[in-house]
Amino acid sequence: MALSPLRLKFNHHGRSHSLPSTTHPAFSQFDENFKSSEPASPSLLSLADTLNGLTILYCSIDDSLKLHHIQHIIAQECHEKWVDQVLDGYIQLLDACTAAKDLFSQTKHDIQELLSALRRKDVNGTHCYLTSRRKTKKMIQRSLKELRSCRNIRNNVVVRVEEDHETVALVHMFKQAESATISLIESLLSYVVGNKVQARQSGWSFVSKLMQSKKASHQDEETDSNEFKKIDSFLQTSQEEDMQVMNHLKEMDSSIQTLEEELECLFKQLIRTRVFLLNILNH
């Protein structure tokens, strides 16, 4: 399965107005859920937990959209540009999720093929994995470049809201969720390449809380836990026994499966939230 670069097409309407720093109650609850967590190094499973937390966040947004006065605000604002921008934003997020799902599907296939090759002691199979890995890295780098560019453009779209405080807070909620989702997908792609997940993206304040484990970590040392870099190192140095590498690959296969399931849950939740919005507007 070929991995296509992200095709996010944001409309640029000029510079944005500053949105208030006031956090919507849905995000306050989200912050409360994670503020007592202990930090942990990123891993495939912690990223899967992050996706789960983001899905929960969108469920909280859905709960907000069920409130009568919120539905009234959205219905009254149906012809405003910010409503179209929010709906368009969900399409971009769905496209990004689709690209990420394709990536991990391809990655899982490569991991399974490498595992099979090691079992057969097939040197050519190992070389095929390394070749596929190099191609995947190049595709991801192109996708990351495009995603970052689109994220910057998205941050500069005009959001003209000259209404009451609740309307402004509502718009702010949607934009924060969108920014956090873009930041997380960018982190997923960076992790597969082997890059460190850095807190530099807009929206990271929420993603960083999602990246915290509710379980105390027993590995506090500054060791690199990136599973993909470990495999690259194993194959390049040949210092590890095949059985150790295969066990690591089996764990990776299982972790990627979990991450794929969480990506699918987020994808479906994004669809539900967008449909919820459309139903309010068409009511």
C-alpha positions as CSV (number, residue, x, y, z in Angstrom):
1,M,0.0,0.0,0.0
2,A,1.6,3.3,-1.0
3,L,1.6,6.1,1.4
4,S,0.5,9.4,-0.2
5,P,1.6,12.7,1.2
6,L,-1.0,14.6,3.2
7,R,-3.3,16.6,1.1
8,L,-4.6,19.2,3.4
9,K,-6.0,22.2,1.6
10,F,-6.7,25.1,3.9
11,N,-8.2,28.3,2.6
12,H,-6.1,31.4,3.5
13,H,-8.3,34.4,4.3
14,G,-5.7,36.6,6.0
15,R,-4.6,37.3,9.5
16,S,-6.6,35.9,12.4
17,H,-8.0,37.9,15.3
18,S,-6.7,36.9,18.7
19,L,-9.0,34.6,20.5
20,P,-9.5,34.8,24.2
21,S,-7.4,32.8,26.6
22,T,-10.5,31.7,28.5
23,T,-10.8,27.9,28.3
24,H,-14.1,26.3,27.5
25,P,-15.5,24.1,30.2
26,A,-15.0,21.0,28.0
27,F,-11.2,21.7,28.0
28,S,-11.2,22.5,31.7
29,Q,-12.6,19.1,32.4
30,F,-10.1,17.6,30.0
31,D,-7.3,19.4,31.8
32,E,-8.6,18.1,35.1
33,N,-8.6,14.6,33.9
34,F,-4.9,14.6,33.1
35,K,-3.3,17.2,35.4
36,S,-2.4,14.6,38.1
37,S,-0.7,12.2,35.6
38,E,2.9,11.3,35.7
39,P,5.0,12.1,32.6
40,A,6.3,9.2,30.5
41,S,8.5,8.9,27.5
42,P,6.6,8.6,24.2
43,S,6.0,5.1,22.9
44,L,3.5,3.5,20.5
45,L,1.3,2.6,23.4
46,S,1.5,6.1,25.0
47,L,0.6,7.6,21.6
48,A,-2.4,5.2,21.5
49,D,-3.4,6.5,24.9
50,T,-3.0,10.0,23.6
51,L,-5.4,9.3,20.7
52,N,-7.8,7.8,23.2
53,G,-7.7,11.0,25.3
54,L,-8.3,13.2,22.2
55,T,-11.3,11.1,21.3
56,I,-12.6,11.6,24.9
57,L,-12.0,15.3,24.3
58,Y,-14.2,15.3,21.2
59,C,-16.9,13.4,23.2
60,S,-16.8,16.3,25.7
61,I,-17.3,18.7,22.8
62,D,-20.3,16.6,21.7
63,D,-21.7,16.9,25.2
64,S,-21.3,20.7,25.0
65,L,-23.1,20.7,21.6
66,K,-26.1,18.9,23.2
67,L,-26.8,22.0,25.4
68,H,-29.8,24.0,24.1
69,H,-28.2,27.4,24.4
70,I,-25.1,26.2,22.5
71,Q,-27.2,24.8,19.7
72,H,-29.1,28.1,19.6
73,I,-25.8,30.0,19.2
74,I,-24.7,27.8,16.4
75,A,-28.1,28.0,14.6
76,Q,-28.0,31.8,14.9
77,E,-24.5,31.9,13.5
78,C,-25.1,29.5,10.6
79,H,-24.3,32.1,8.0
80,E,-21.1,33.3,9.6
81,K,-17.7,32.5,8.1
82,W,-16.4,30.9,11.3
83,V,-19.0,28.1,11.0
84,D,-17.8,27.2,7.5
85,Q,-14.2,27.3,8.7
86,V,-15.0,24.9,11.5
87,L,-16.8,22.5,9.2
88,D,-13.9,22.7,6.7
89,G,-11.5,22.1,9.4
90,Y,-13.1,18.8,10.3
91,I,-12.6,17.7,6.6
92,Q,-8.9,18.5,6.9
93,L,-8.6,16.5,10.1
94,L,-10.3,13.5,8.6
95,D,-7.9,13.7,5.7
96,A,-5.0,13.8,8.1
97,C,-6.4,10.9,10.1
98,T,-6.8,8.9,6.8
99,A,-3.2,9.5,5.9
100,A,-2.0,8.5,9.3
101,K,-4.1,5.3,9.2
102,D,-2.5,4.5,5.8
103,L,0.9,5.0,7.2
104,F,0.4,2.7,10.2
105,S,-1.2,0.1,8.0
106,Q,1.9,0.1,5.7
107,T,4.2,0.2,8.7
108,K,2.5,-2.8,10.3
109,H,2.8,-4.7,7.0
110,D,6.5,-3.9,6.9
111,I,7.0,-5.1,10.5
112,Q,5.2,-8.4,9.8
113,E,7.2,-9.0,6.7
114,L,10.5,-8.3,8.6
115,L,9.4,-10.7,11.3
116,S,8.7,-13.4,8.7
117,A,12.1,-12.8,7.1
118,L,13.9,-13.1,10.4
119,R,12.1,-16.4,11.1
120,R,13.2,-17.7,7.7
121,K,16.7,-16.1,8.1
122,D,16.0,-14.4,4.8
123,V,18.6,-11.7,4.3
124,N,16.9,-10.4,1.3
125,G,13.7,-9.9,3.3
126,T,15.7,-7.8,5.8
127,H,17.0,-5.6,2.9
128,C,13.5,-5.2,1.6
129,Y,12.4,-3.9,5.0
130,L,15.3,-1.4,5.1
131,T,14.4,-0.2,1.6
132,S,10.8,0.2,2.4
133,R,11.7,2.0,5.6
134,R,13.8,4.5,3.7
135,K,11.0,5.2,1.3
136,T,8.5,5.5,4.1
137,K,10.7,8.1,5.8
138,K,10.9,10.2,2.7
139,M,7.2,10.1,2.3
140,I,6.6,11.1,5.9
141,Q,9.1,13.9,5.7
142,R,7.2,15.3,2.7
143,S,3.9,14.9,4.6
144,L,5.3,16.6,7.7
145,K,6.5,19.5,5.7
146,E,3.1,19.9,4.1
147,L,1.3,19.4,7.4
148,R,3.4,22.1,9.1
149,S,2.9,24.5,6.3
150,C,-0.9,23.9,6.3
151,R,-0.9,24.2,10.1
152,N,0.7,27.6,9.9
153,I,-1.9,28.7,7.2
154,R,-4.7,27.3,9.3
155,N,-3.5,29.4,12.3
156,N,-3.8,32.5,10.1
157,V,-7.3,32.1,8.8
158,V,-9.6,34.9,9.8
159,V,-12.0,34.2,12.6
160,R,-14.2,37.3,12.9
161,V,-16.4,37.0,15.9
162,E,-17.9,40.2,17.3
163,E,-20.6,38.5,19.4
164,D,-21.1,37.6,23.0
165,H,-18.5,35.9,25.1
166,E,-20.1,32.5,24.8
167,T,-19.9,32.6,21.0
168,V,-16.2,33.6,21.2
169,A,-15.5,30.8,23.7
170,L,-17.3,28.3,21.4
171,V,-15.1,29.3,18.4
172,H,-12.1,29.1,20.7
173,M,-13.1,25.5,21.7
174,F,-13.3,24.3,18.1
175,K,-10.0,25.9,17.2
176,Q,-8.2,24.5,20.2
177,A,-9.5,21.0,19.4
178,E,-8.4,21.3,15.8
179,S,-5.0,22.6,16.7
180,A,-4.4,19.8,19.2
181,T,-5.5,17.2,16.7
182,I,-3.1,18.5,14.0
183,S,-0.3,18.6,16.6
184,L,-0.9,15.0,17.6
185,I,-1.0,13.7,14.0
186,E,2.2,15.6,13.4
187,S,3.7,13.9,16.4
188,L,2.6,10.4,15.2
189,L,4.3,10.9,11.9
190,S,7.5,12.3,13.5
191,Y,7.6,9.3,15.8
192,V,7.6,6.8,13.0
193,V,10.5,8.6,11.4
194,G,12.4,8.4,14.6
195,N,12.3,12.1,15.5
196,K,11.7,13.2,19.1
197,V,8.3,14.5,19.9
198,Q,8.8,18.2,20.7
199,A,6.4,20.6,22.3
200,R,6.6,23.3,19.7
201,Q,3.3,23.0,17.9
202,S,0.3,25.2,18.5
203,G,-2.2,23.2,20.5
204,W,0.5,21.3,22.4
205,S,-0.7,22.4,25.8
206,F,-3.5,19.8,25.4
207,V,-1.5,17.1,23.6
208,S,1.3,17.3,26.2
209,K,-1.2,16.5,28.9
210,L,-2.5,13.6,26.8
211,M,1.1,12.4,26.5
212,Q,1.2,11.8,30.2
213,S,0.8,8.3,31.6
214,K,-1.6,7.6,34.5
215,K,0.7,4.8,35.6
216,A,4.0,5.7,37.3
217,S,6.9,4.9,35.0
218,H,9.6,2.6,36.2
219,Q,12.0,3.9,33.5
220,D,13.1,7.4,34.5
221,E,16.5,7.2,32.8
222,E,17.1,9.2,29.6
223,T,17.1,6.2,27.3
224,D,15.6,6.4,23.8
225,S,12.4,4.3,23.8
226,N,11.5,4.8,20.2
227,E,10.7,1.4,18.9
228,F,11.5,2.2,15.3
229,K,14.9,3.5,16.1
230,K,15.6,0.4,18.1
231,I,14.8,-1.8,15.1
232,D,16.9,0.4,12.9
233,S,19.8,0.0,15.3
234,F,19.3,-3.8,15.7
235,L,19.5,-4.3,11.9
236,Q,22.4,-2.0,11.3
237,T,24.7,-3.3,14.1
238,S,23.6,-7.0,14.2
239,Q,24.6,-7.0,17.8
240,E,21.3,-8.4,19.0
241,E,20.1,-12.0,18.8
242,D,17.4,-12.7,16.3
243,M,15.1,-13.9,19.0
244,Q,15.4,-10.5,20.9
245,V,14.6,-8.6,17.7
246,M,11.7,-10.9,16.9
247,N,10.2,-10.4,20.3
248,H,10.5,-6.7,19.9
249,L,8.8,-6.9,16.5
250,K,6.0,-8.9,18.0
251,E,5.4,-6.2,20.6
252,M,5.6,-3.5,18.0
253,D,3.0,-5.3,15.9
254,S,0.6,-5.5,18.8
255,S,1.2,-1.9,19.8
256,I,0.6,-0.7,16.2
257,Q,-2.6,-2.7,16.1
258,T,-3.8,-0.8,19.3
259,L,-2.7,2.5,17.8
260,E,-4.6,1.8,14.6
261,E,-7.7,1.0,16.6
262,E,-7.5,4.3,18.4
263,L,-6.9,6.2,15.2
264,E,-10.1,4.6,13.8
265,C,-12.0,5.6,16.9
266,L,-10.8,9.2,16.6
267,F,-11.7,9.2,12.9
268,K,-15.2,8.0,13.6
269,Q,-15.6,10.5,16.5
270,L,-14.6,13.3,14.2
271,I,-17.3,12.3,11.8
272,R,-19.8,12.1,14.6
273,T,-19.0,15.6,15.8
274,R,-19.1,17.1,12.3
275,V,-22.5,15.4,11.6
276,F,-23.7,16.7,15.0
277,L,-22.8,20.2,13.9
278,L,-24.5,19.8,10.5
279,N,-27.7,18.5,12.1
280,I,-27.8,21.6,14.4
281,L,-27.3,23.9,11.3
282,N,-29.9,22.0,9.3
283,H,-32.5,21.8,12.1
